């Protein structure tokens, strides 16, 4: 939240009874988030890199100005060296071989006798196919620091401690090799894209109020420090690049980036071009390159440049052309739903191994159906609001990013669809129910690397994470939910929010108490299960008994349908919420009953009509409550 506040201080003179007011103006745009003592580190990268496209090796220099805004004196810092994961014997290789359901992209299926086995692709890499990132000549403010590479982490013992509220400058040289495309980053992917350069540079690990987040790269996603990037990439002149940031020398580069009417002439003797990018306030820098890229540029909402870079394959060009107006429509919807996209460019780039979000861009496969291309773009671009503007820690709270992104994607795809559906979230509910029925569910608070199966991690993060918001819609109403989402984005953009922050945003908007919901849904595997017992006739009236079977409580929306075709609804607030939801269907008569406290396993209420007139009673007609046994949610006579 950008802005200022004025704090008045009142003091009295010992000599005179005169009230004087002094006003202290404090800028708090970047200092207010989880609490009033919020702080975050800052980085400024300057990198020059040269890529040898014949060997897929690159060399570079990096200067990093690190600002320690924490109250701690730092004696060590840590960098991520993600490329090192793509080596036989790495932790990522070991995980592929030990997990029950390895990612299909990361294994080869082989026959051993009559059995089909899954073989780690990393295990089979030859020396010229692996990835690596080597660091030399590391210095802090000109003095040599001690470094040790431990897998995908560089541990640096500093030449001098970094005091609170001070800066230091790190310099280093690095040389890397781009691995065969296996996961996210790599060369020569399945669709022939030459270079997908994700997580390719020495990247400072995040240090926050919880301490260092120097997690090894095992296959999950990323966490980074906000900062500014100044990156120069020298590469064969025939290659077209796209990625993070704004191209500074577009009229020297061309390739579709130049201003209208500018003719770019590259000297015939020149073998390379140097692309100069700047990216303000991001926590990542990604690029991709290929000689056959078509580059289209269209204007999106708020004058944002939408870049599309894709292979010149006649079979799929029409899909990529049709994608462009839909992408603009989606961005406009996302802006209205959550808040404005804060940058002035976004690039949709064919590359990678499926679909993955990065700062100001995505790398996606591009040779499938149009619906598939649109769906992946809708999802990955939606990440920009969550992973690349809010940027929670995905290793610890992946559901906040993947789930909220899926929610926005489903809303957006429904918005631009020719035929809209009433509930676009049914797929997420189906995924969650299948996981619960499998008996393999783990709490959402489980670290991303600790899940026993990829499938359970995915459903927990994507489906159950999406249901966190859809059930908030059930709990506090659609209008309050959408206001909460906007407040969450406004208050916590560029601040690495935690689960408590989305809860507090919803509480501030609605007035409801929601700590119980955050706890039960994200920190346990408690389930929701309510049932309707056989109603009892009492003269010309009917007693309805509801029972809470699952451990997790919820307020109850109930619809009663009568034999004469009329309907009415009943609402039972949950006592621990201290809240009554607005009638979601004002056209329908609603009776608000007394609240239901969790400790009571049953709840009774009276319908002032004979039992014989009741055709049907339904718990949660909206389908937004994730009740795991729908069959006992309905009574039919």
N, C-alpha and C positions, 0 to 999 in steps of 0.2 A: 504494500500500500504506500504510494508515494505521497508525500505531503509534509506539513509542518504542524507543530502544535506550540502553543504559548503557555508556559507555566508561570503563574504569578507568584512572586515571593513577597511576603509582607513583613516589614520590620519596623520597629519603633525606635526613635531617637531617644537616648537617655536625657538629652537636654530639652527637648520639646515634645509635646504630645502631638506629633505630626505623623500622619500615616503616609508612607511613601511606598510606591509600587515599582518594583523592578521586574522586568520581563526577560526571561531567558528563552530564546528561540532555539529549538533543537530540531535539526533535520533527522527524521527517523525512518526514511524510506527503506533503508537496507538494514535497519537495526531492530525491527519489530516483526516477530513471527511467532515461534512457539511460546516465547515469553519475553518479558521486557529486557532480559539480558541476552537476547539472541545475538549471535555473531556468526560469521562464516569467513573462511579463508578466501584468498583471491590469487589468481595467477595471470601472468601476462607472458605468452609464448611468442618467441620469434624463431622460426625454423626455415632453413634453406636445405632443400633435398634434391638430389640428382638421381633419376631412375635410369638404369640400364635395361632397356626393354628386351635385349637379347639374352640376358642371364636372369632377369627378374630380381636383380639385386639393386639396392639403393644405399646411398651414403648421405649423411646429413649432419648439420650442426644445429644445436638448440641452445637458446638463451632463455631462461625462465626467471622472471622476477616474481618472487614468492612473498606475499604479504601475510604475516601472521597476526590475524585479528583476534586470536584466542587469548585467554588469560594464562596459557601455559608457555613455559620456556621449552622450546623444542631442541632436543639434542640429536634426533634422527629424523629423516624423512624417508618416504618410500615411493617408488615409481612402479607402475605396471609395465611389464614387457610382454604384451599379449602374444606376440608372434611365437614365443618360446613354447607355447602350448602345443604347437604342431610339430612335435618331435617324438619319435618312438620312446616310450618309457616315461613320458610326461604324466602329470596328474590327469589331464584330460584323456590321454590314451588309456590310463588305468581305469578311469571311470567308465569309459565306453565298454571296456571288457568285463566290468563287474556289475553294472546296472542291469536289471532284469529286462528292460525294454529299451535298448540303445536307440538313439536317433537314427532313423533309416538313412539319412544323408551322410552319416559318419561311419557306416559299415558297408562291407561287401558281403553278399550272400554266397557262401561256398558249400559244396557238397563234400561231406566226409562219410564215405560209405553210402548208406541210404539216408543219412541225416543231413538236414540243411543247417549250417552254422553261420553265425554272424561274426565277421572278422573286422576288427578295427582298421579303418583306412589309415589312421595315423601310424599304427604299428608297421605298416608296409611301406611307408615313405622312404625313398632313397635320399642320400645326402643333398642332392641338387633339387629335391622336391619339398624338403622340410621348410618350416619357417624359423627364423631366428632374429634376434635383435641384440646386438652387442654394443656395450657402452665403453668408451675410452675417454681419457683426459677429463674426468669430472672435477670441476672446480667450484668453489663457493667464494664469491667475491675475490677471485684470482688465486685463492689458496686451494691446494689439493685436499680433497676429502676422501675418506676411506669408503669404498663401495664393495658390495658382495651381491652377486646374482644368485638368487635362490628360486629356481623354477621360473615362474612368470613375474617374480618380484625382485626389484633392485632395492637393497637396503643400504642406505647412506648414513654413515656416521659423520656428522658435520665437523667441519674445521673449527667452527665456533657456534655456540648455541644461538638460536633465534629468539630474541626476547619478545614478550607480548607487544603488540602494536608497533612492530618494526618490519623492515623489508630486507631481503637478501637476494642476491643474483646467483643463479646456478648456470654454469655452462658445461656442455658436454658434446662429444662427437658420437655418432651412432652409425652403424651399418647393419642393414637387414636384408633378409631374403624373403620374398613373397611366397608362401606355401602354395602347393596345389590346392585348389578350392575344395575345402571340406566343410567348413562352418564359418559363415559370414565373410571373413576376409580371405582373399586368395586370388589365384590367377587362373585364367582359362576355365571359367565355370561351365556348367552343363550346356549353356546356350552360346558359348564361344566368346563371352566378354573377357577381354584381356586382363584387366586389373580392377579388382574390388578392394580398395584400400581403406578398410575399416580397422580401427585400433592398431595402427601401424607404427606409431611413434612412442618414445618414452613418455608416459603419461603420469603426472603427479597423482598419487592416491589422495583420497579425501580424508581430512582430519576435521572432526566436528565435536559437538558436545558429548558424543559417546566415545570419542577417541579416534584412533586410526582405523580405516577401512581398507586394509591392504589384502583383500581376499585373493587367493590364487584363481587363475582363470581355468575353470573346469568345464564350462560350456554355457553357463548362464549369462546374465546380462551385466550392465555396467553402472558405475557410480563415479562422478567426477566433480572437480572443483570449478566453480564459475570463473570465467576470465575472458581475456581477449587474445585472439590468435592472429599472427602475421606470418603467413606461410608462402614461401616461393618454391615452386616445383618445376624443375628442368627435366624435360622429356622430349623424345623424338617428335619433330614438328608435325607429323601426320596424325598424332593422337589427339582426340577431343576429350576434354575433361569436364566433369561436373561434380558438384559436392557442396560442402559447407562454405559459407561466406560470400563475399562480394568480390568479383574479379576487378582488380584495380587497373589493369592495363588492357582492357578489352579491345581498344582500338589498335593495339599492336598484335593481339592474338587472333582476333576474328573468330572463325568457327561458329558464327551465329551470335556471338556476344557483342559485336561492335554496334555502335550507334547507327541509326538509320542514315543511309546515304554515304557512310564511310566505306571506302575501299581499302582493304588491308592487303599489303604486299609484303610477303616474307622473302627476304633475299634467297636466291636459289642456292647459294653456297651454305646457307644456314642449315644445320642438321637438327637443331633442337630449338624449342621455344621455352621460355621461362614464364610460367603462369603465377601471377602474384595475387593472393587472396588475403582479405582481412575479414575476420568474423568477430563482432563484438558480443560480449556477454553470452558465451556458450560454454558448455563443459565437454566439448568433443570436437574433433575435426576429421571429416571423412571425405574421400574423393574416389572417383572411378574414372577409368580411361579406356578408350578403344578407338581403333582407326576407322571403324565402320559406323560410328554413332551418327544418327540424324539428330540434330538439335533444333527443337521448336521452342519458341518463346511466346507465351500469351499473357495478357494482363489479367490478374485475379482481383479479388475484392481489396479495397483500400490501396489500390495501385501496387499490389504485390506482384513481382515478376514470377511467373510459373514456368519453370524450365522442364522440358521433357527430353531426355536423352535415351535413345534406343537403337538397337541394331537395324541396319538397312536390310531387313528381311521382308520381301514383298508379301509373304503370307500374313504378317502381323502388323503392317503399317497402319491399316485401317483401324484396327483396335486401338492403337496408340493415338491416332487422330481423334477418335471418338471419346477417348478418355479425357481429353483436355477440357472441354466445357463442363464435364461432370466433376472434375477436380475443382474447378472454380466454384461450382454450385456447393460442393461439400465444404470448401473453406468458408464460404459465406455463411452456411448453416452453423458450422462450428464456432465461428466468431459470434454469432447471435446467441448461441446456446451457452457458451462458456465465457467468452471474452475475446478481444481482438488478438490475432496472431501478431507478435511484436516485431517481427523482422520484415524485410522488404523483398525477400526471395525465398522460394521453396522449389526444390528440384526432385523430380521423379525420374529415377535412373535405373535402367536395366542392368542388373548385376547381382552379386551375392548368390545366395543359395535358397531363396524363398522370398522372404520379406523381412526387412529389419529397419527400424527407425534410427536416424542419426540427426545431428544438429542441422537444421535447415534442409534436410534431404532424406530420401529413403533409397535403399537398394532393393530391387524386387526382380523376380523372374518375369519375363515378358512374352513368353511364347505359348501361353495357354489360351483359354477362352476369354472373351471380353468380360463376361461376368466375373470371372476369376481375377482378371487384371484390375477391374474396378473395385472389387471387394478388398483385395490386398492394399490397394492405394488408399481406400477409405480408412482402413485400420491403421496403416503405418503413418499416414498424415495426421490422424487423430492423436497419435503419440506426441506430436509436437506440443500440444497443450499440456500434456501430463509429464512425460519423461523428459521433454526438452525445454519446458518453461517452469513447471513445478519441480520436477526432478527429485522424487523421493528415492530412497535407497532400495533398489529393486532386489538386491540380495536378501534383504530382511523383510521387505513389504512389497513383493512383486505384484500382489493383487491390487494395490493402489494404482499402479500404472496400467498393467494389462487389463484388469477388470474395468477400470474407468474408461480406458480407451475403447474396449469392446462395447461398453454402454453407449458411448458417443458414436461409434461406428454404426451400431444397429439403429440408433435414432436417425442418423444421417442417411443411411441407405434406405430406410423406410420413407424419409422425407422426399427423396428424389425418385422413388420408385413410381412406376406407372399405376400400380395397384398397392395402396397402403393397407397394412394390417393393424388390427387393434392392439395386439401385443407383439412387438418385434423381438422380444427377449426369450421366446419359447425355447430356442436352441440352448441357451445358457442354463435354463432350468433343467432341461433333459440331461445335459452333461453333469450337472450337480447331482441329480437323483441317481444317475448310474454310478457315480463315485461312491455315494453313501451306501448304495446297495451292494457294492463290491466289498465293503468292510475294510477298505485300504486307506480311508481318508486320514489325513494328518491336519493339525491346526494350521491356519494361514500364517501363524507366527513362526512356523518352521523355516529355517534358513533355506534358501533356494537350492543350495548344494546338498542338502541332507535328505531330500525326498528319495524314497526307495524306488520309485518309478517315475519316468518322464510323464506318463499319462496323468498320474495323480498331481504332479506339480502343475501341469498345464491346466487341468480342470480347476484346481484350487486357485490359481492365479487369474485365469481368464473367466471361467464361468462363475465360480463362487464370488470372485471379485466383482463381477458385473452385478450379481445379485445383491451385493451390499448396497448398491444404489437403487436398484429396482424395489427392494424391500423398504428402503428409506421413503420411497414414493408411497408405498403402502402405509408406512408408519405415520408420516407427517403430511402427506398429500403431495400431489404433483407440483403445484405452484411453489410450495415451500422447498421441495427438493431442488427445483431448477434455480430458485433464488440462492439456495445454499451452495450449489455448484459454482455459481458466478462469484459469490462471496469468497469461497475457498480459493478460486483462481486469483481474484483481485488481491486478497490478503497475503497469499503465500507464493506468488510467482517469483521465481529466482531465489527461493529460500529453502529448498529441500524439506518440504513438510513431512510430518510423521502421522500415523493413524489418528492420534488425538486431535490433530488440526482439522481434519474433515469432520470429525464428530462435533467439535466445538463450533465450526461454521454452521452446521445444521442446527445445533442447539441455539445459537444466537439468533438465527432466522426464525425458528419455529417456537422457541420457548420450551421445547420438550426436553426431558432428561433422557440421555441416550447412552450413558456409560455402560449400562447393562447390555445394550445391543452390540457395542464395539467389543466388549469382553466375550460374550457368548459366541458371536459369529466369527470373530477373527482369532481368538485365543483358545478356543475349545473345539471339539467336534460335536457339541450338543446339537440336537436336531429338533425341528418343529413338528409336532404331530398333535392335532386336535381332532376330536370326534363328536358326533351327535348320537346320543342315545335315543331309544324309542320314546317319542313324546307321550305324555300321559294326559288323558282327558279328565278334567275336573269340571263337571257340569257342562256349561256352554263355553268353557275356557280350556286352554291347553298349556301344560307345563313342559317347557323344553329344557333338557339337561345337556350341557356341554361338558366335555372332559378334556383336560390337558394330559396327554399321554407322553409326549416328548419332554425333555428337560428344559428346552428353551421356550420362554414365554413370548407371547405376542398379544396385541389388542385384536379384537375380533370384529370383522365386518360380516354381517349375516343377512342373507336375502330370503324372504319368505314369499312363495308364490301360492296363490289360492286357486281353488277350482273354478272360480268365476272369472279368472283371467287377470285379476288385480294382483299387485305386488306391494310389499313394503320392506324396508330395511331396518336393521337394528345394529347398534354400535356399542361394543363393550370396551371401554378404555382399559389400558393396563395401568394398574396403580403406580408402579414404579416409574412410569413415564411422566406423571403429573401433567397430563396433556389430553386434550380432546381434539380430534381431527375434524376439520370442516367436512361437511357432507360432500363426498365426491360426485354425487348425482343429485343435484338440488331438485330435479324434476320428480324425484321419488321421495315419498314420505319416509323420514328416518326418525326412529326413537333412540335416544341415547340412554343406555341403562347405567346402573351403578358399576364402578370399576371392579376389576378382577385382580386380586393379589396373587402373586406367584405361588405362595404356600398352599393355597386351596386348590385341590386337584379337580374340583368340579364347580360349575356355575349354573344356577337355575334362573329362569325368568318366565314370565307368563305372557302368552298371546291371548288377547281378548276375543278369541273366536273359537268355535268348536274344532276339535281335531279333524272331524270329517271334512272341513272346508280347506284343509291344508293339503296342497298338492306336492310341494317340494320345499325343502329347507337347504340352503347352501352356505357353507362357511367360505368366505373369501371368493365371491363371484368374479373378482378381477383376475384371479390367478397369480397375483403378485407375491403372495406369501408362499415361501418355499416349504410347504407342508409335505412331508415325505410319503404320506399315505392318503392320496386324494380320495380313495374309495370310501373312507369313513367321514369325509367332509360333506356328504350329501345324504339327506333323508328323503326318500320318495314313498308316497302312500299308494 
